[in-house]
């Protein structure tokens, strides 16, 4: 019996202001939300590099809102994808992130977190949901 190679995945929910992160293993059924990063900080890629090493990631999943018509955000995500590949020399896979932010908002609405903490957690929870969908395929 051959064993499947386990991949350590980092899922990124890209946004203009914040970038949500989650990690998990493939094959696997669990995902863990990490921090939400400020997308406007110059140290963004240094922080990502640190997380990739700490979590021993060997593949990046990048949330992408698949649709028939692509707009400005689609082009921004594709540019971010190019920067990730160039900076980290890891495979990057675009995965469907449709409605993940709305689902994360609904889940967080049920928690006792304050409004500020919910806003900060929303992107990482969205990344976790995208990762769980990917793991469930």
Helices and strands as residue ranges (DSSP letters): E 7-13, E 18-26, E 31-38, H 44-54, E 59-64, H 72-88, E 91-96, H 100-109, H 115-135
